[in-house]
Amino acid sequence: MRVAALDLGSNTFLLLIAEVAEDPNYTSGPLQVKEILCDETQVVRLAQDVDKTGRFHPEALKRAELCLLNYRQIIDQYRVDEVRAVATSAARDASNKEQFFSLGDRFHIPIRVIEGSLEAALTFRGATEGGASGKAQVVIDVGGGSTEVIGQSSFGESSGAETGVKGHSFDVGSVRLTERFISKHPVPLEELQAMQSFIKEEFERGRGFLPQGPIDEVVAVAGTPTTLACLKMQRDYSEDFVHGCQLSLDEMSEWLIRLASLSIEQREALVGMPAKRADVLVAGLAILMGATKALGQSQVTVSTRGVRYGLATMREWG
């Protein structure tokens, strides 16, 4: 079966078109990606001003319209059997969300707002390629409006630990915190410190929702870790070398200080910096560091996969 899976996030819209089929060794579980036909990413910044106004900005809706038009044209080229599209944080928060859904109707892209539990399961499945590695893995997904921390370890503070894939959404996202804390670039030291303090407090407040017990590996998904991997290696994005790249807390800290000291134009000139991400990367990196520290870990492994891969491999969708 040929599936188009769209992850319509607060900052980035992603489109995966893949051939999926049943795993002959695991007939009751998720499907397998057999071939990737298309994997597109566009920075749409849907969450523009949502934290401040509670509404989608007209400019953000226009960018979403153009992106969905482009994605519809790509989907038609590949003659897919099924289109699956999900929206998360920004779409849950905006009071004028129906204007966004009407765009999906216009381009025959059925958009479904998913709850945090399903988002966690899709992210974990996609990022860990099924989570069958035998490791105790935790996934950090830094989004534009929120950040999810997901694991298979036990969650909560009770001694009767509940296992399985569970996650918690923290209201710290790269777009949300950039708009809230950063007034200019280079970022003033007091603004950077205030943002870092807020991030630390948010993760401390939600400590009971973080995975309990030993962690073998922290997997980081989305644009913040993939961009940092490109900057580290001084290369433009390619899944072949970004996927599996390891980033230490020390490296993240060094890059945070360096990026905060640069103007947006200077960041954009760095090899490996993708278009339209230079202004929110400082906040995204501060969030990734905060989450990693909250988990008591010293490094993350970058995954280029996430919700769209989990969505594509679901047996049923409707």
N, C-alpha and C positions, 0 to 999 in steps of 0.2 A: 504494500500500500504506500502511496505517495502522500505525504502529509506536509502542510504548511503550518508551522507553529510560530506564533507571534507573541513576543513578550513586550508589552507596551508599558514601559516603566516611567517613572517620574522624570528621568533625565534622558533616557535612551530608548529607542524603539529597535527591537531586534527581530529579524525574520530568518527562520531556518526552514529550508525545504529539504526533506530527506525521504529516502526509501526506508521503510521500517517493516520488520517481519517478526514472527514469533521465534523466540529462542528455543531450539529443539531440546535443549537441556533443562529448560525452565518454563514449562508450558503454562503454568498458572500465574507467572509473574509478568512484569512489564515486557513490552516489545523491545527489540534491538534495532539500533540504527545500523542499517546495512551499507548505505551510501549517502554522503552529504552532497546534495546537488547545488545548494546555494546557502550562504550564510552572510547576511547583510546587517549592518549596524548604521543607524543614523541618530545623532544627538538632536533631540527635538525640544528638550527643556520644557516638558509639559507642566512641571511643577512651578514654573515662573510665577512668583508672587502669591502662590496658593497659601503659604504659611502666613502671609500678611493679610490677605483679603478673603481667603476661604473660597475663592472662585478661580476658574481657569481664565488666564489672561487672553484677550483676543488674538494677540500675536502668537501665543502658544498654540491656540486652536488652529490658526492658519498654518503653522509649521506642521502640526499633526495632520492636517488635511493634505498637504503636499506629500508628506511621507507615506500616508496610507494610499494615496493615488499611485505613487511609485511602486509600493509593495503590491498593490492589486495587479499592476501591469506585469510585474515579475511573476506573481502567482499564476496568471493566465498563460504566460509563456511556458511554464512547466506543467500545465494541465494536471493539477493536483487532484487527488481523490477527496481530500477533506481539509478544511481550513479551521484551525483552532487558534483563538486569540484570547489573551488574558491581560487584564489591567490590575494594578495593585494600589500602592499608597496614594498617589495623587488623585486617582479616580474615586477612592473611598472618601477623600476629604472635601472635594470640590462641591459647592452647592449647585453649580450649573453643569453637573456631570452629563446631563441629557444632551447637551450640545456636542459633547465628545462622542457619546454613543450614536448620535445621528450620523456622524461621519462614518462609523462602522457600517451602519445600515446602507448608506449611500454607496459604499464600495464593496458591499456584500462580504464584509468581514465581521462575523458575529463576535462581539466583544463581551467577555464575561469577567466581571469583577470577582476575584477569588478571595476567600478568607485567608487569614494568616496560616491556618493549619495546612491547607492545600498548597499554598505558596511555599511553605517550608518543605513539604514532601517533594514537590516538583524540583525545587532548587537543590535539595540534597541528592535526589536521584540523578539529576543532570550533572551536578558538579563532581560527584564521586563515581559516575558511570555505574550507578546501581548500588553502590555502597557495599559491594560484596568482597572487599579487599581483605577482610579479617581484621582490619585496624579499627580502633575507636576513633572515628573521625568527627570533626566539627567543622561546619561551613560558616564562613562570614560573607554576607552579601551586602556590600555597601551600595545603597541606592541613592537616588536624588532626594527622596522625601523621608526615607526610613532605612534602617539597617537591620537585617535579620541575622540571628545567630541560631544555627540549627545543628542538632546532633542526634546520634543514636544512643548516647550515654543516658543515664537516668537524669531526670529533671526535677526541679522543685526542692523544697527543704525537708520534706517528710522522709522518714526512714523507710517507708514502703515505697521504694523507688519504682517509677513507671518507666518502662523501656520502650524503644521504638523511635521512629523519626518524629521529633517534636522541635518546635522553634519558638522564638519570641521576637517580636518586632519592637525595636527601639526607635523613638521619634528623633533620630539623629540621621540626617541625610546630607549629602554633599551640597545640593542646591539649597535646601532649607537652612543649613547653618552658614553657608556663604552669605545668603541674604540677611540672616539675623545678626551675624557677628562682624563680617568683613566690609569695611567701608571703602577701602582703596587697596591698590597694589603698587609697590610692595606692601605686604600686610604689616601694620604697626604691631610691635611686640606685645603691647597690652591687649590688642584684639585677639592675637593668636593665643595668648595665655588664658584669656577669658573663655575662648572657645574650647580649649583643651580642658579647662576646669569643669565646664558644663558637660562635656563628653564623659569625663571621669565620674561625675556625679550621677549621670543617667545610667551608666553601667553599674555603678555601685547600688543605685536604687533598684535595679532589676537583677541583682546578683542571684536571687532565688530562682530566677528563670533560666540561668545559665546551666549547661551540662555539669553534672556532678560526677566525680570519679576521674580516673586516669584518662588522658587524651594522648593518642599516638600521633595524630596529625591534624593540623588546622589547614583547611582548604579555603582560599580566598577567591571569590568570583566577582565579576563585573569590571567596569572601566577603570576604577582606581588601581587595583593590583595589576591588571594587564598593562596599563600605561606605565606604572612604575617599573615593571619588568622590561619594557621597551627602553625606558630611560637608562636603566641600569646597564643594558647591553648596547646602548647607543645604536639601536636598529629600529626601523619601522616595523609595524605589527606584522607578525606571521604566527599562526597557531602552532606551527611546528616547533618554534623555539620558545614561545611564551608559555605554552601549556606545560606545567611541571616545574617551572622556574621557582626557586626558593628565594624568599626575601626575609632577611633578619630584622629584628627590631632596631638594631644599630643602624642598618642601612636605611630603614624607613625614617629614623630620627634625623640622619644626615640629610636626606632628601627633603624632609619637611622644612628644615632650617634653610636649606638652599633655595627651595621653591618660594618660600614665604618672602625671601629677600629680593626676589625678581619682580619686574613688571610683567604684565600679561604678554606683552610683545616679546620680552626676553624669554619667557617660558615657551612661547610658541616657536621660537627659533631653535629650541633644543631638539636634537635628533631623537626621534621616537615619540614626540608629543603629538597626539592626534588633534585635528581641528576641533574647536569648540569645547575643549575640556580644560584648557589652561586656567580658566578663572575659578573652577570648582575643585581642582585637584588638591589644593592645600587642605580644604575642609575634609575631602574624602580620605586623604592620607592620615589626617589627625584622627578620624573616626576608626580607620583600620588599625592604627596603633592602639587606640583606646580599647577596642574590642580584644585585640591580641593580648594586651596586658591583663584585661579583666579575666581572661581564660587562663592566666598564669603561664603563657607560652612565650617563646622567644623568637619564633619564626613562623611563616606561613608558606604553603605551597600554592602557586597560582593555577587556577583552572580557567580555561577559556569557555567553559560550558556552564549551564545553569538552568533556569526555568524553561527555556525553549526546548532543551533536550529532554527534560523530564516530561514536558507536555507532549512532545512528539511520540514518546514511547508509551503513553498511556493506552491501555487496551480499549477503553471506551471513553468518549467525550460527548457531552450533550447537555 
